[in-house]
Amino acid sequence: MRRPRSITLFGLAAPLLLMQTTPSGCLSDGTGGGGSPLFNLPPTAVLTSDVQRGVAPLKVYFSSSGSSDDGVIVRREWDFGDGVGTSQEISPTYTFQSNGIFTVRLTLTDDRGATSSTTIVISVTERPIAIIAVDRTTAETAPATFEFDGSASFDPDAAEGETLLYRWDFGDGSRELLASVSHTFATAGTYRVRLTVTDAVGVTGSADKIIEVGIPRPTISFRAPPADARGRRGQARRGRGDLDALPPGQSAQAGRRQAARPEDDGVGPQRAFDALQRFTHGRGLERSHAGIQG
């Protein structure tokens, strides 16, 4: 049976240093006296935005909420790259008022002074102008072929050498990606053709054109009333005019009866006058006779 061996270590002049980690993940000297950490990791900066290109004024929503640190992030500094805007918010909103390419910088500082930063580029530009030229906009029957040209479209602030991207949507499910295209509409109908152009930084502009295939044109006709209808309207107007000229005390009903009688060149009024004289003369005779009897 073997006997156990014992080993004695001699000459250990330096004490063995015990190391332990702090809750933050940093190394300490293990003395328990709150010594300083041996190292500190800088924050991890994460910057996001809802858009990266657009037309001025361009409102952009930024966020740094995805950033992290082995300790605590105590400061956030935003520089929006236009020489004007800054912020210390976690998720600021900023509006770019002028055109340009702006580098937005986020700088983080943790509780032990370590820093880190990250950037994002925001492009503020003018919208490209889409222009549609077409050989015609109507066709009497289907199928019908049309020639479309978008080459006159342009980008007002394009740099030298920058070009546009073209996209046609013909309203019948067909699309093309060329500046000039020929398209055939197979069935009758009304189609909204849209051209969308995209500039070098991704900003788009669009234009529409209505195409009609096999749609009959409406016809307009004018009809005049018959001549006798015009005569009746003239008589009615004259009758209304006679009512306006009634003498005081005459009723409207009597005036309508008079206006309704055909014109007789004065014979009718003369008869009425003669009858009135006879009536008056008769009443006078009766009064005279009564006076004689009295």
Secondary structure as UniProt FT lines:
FT   STRAND          20..21
FT   TURN            23..24
FT   STRAND          27..28
FT   STRAND          48..49
FT   STRAND          53..55
FT   STRAND          58..63
FT   TURN            65..66
FT   STRAND          73..79
FT   STRAND          86..87
FT   STRAND          93..96
FT   STRAND          100..110
FT   TURN            111..112
FT   STRAND          115..125
FT   STRAND          133..134
FT   STRAND          138..139
FT   STRAND          144..149
FT   TURN            151..152
FT   TURN            156..157
FT   TURN            160..161
FT   STRAND          165..169
FT   STRAND          175..176
FT   STRAND          180..185
FT   STRAND          189..198
FT   TURN            200..201
FT   STRAND          204..213
FT   HELIX           227..244
FT   TURN            248..249
FT   HELIX           252..260
FT   TURN            265..266
FT   HELIX           267..293
//
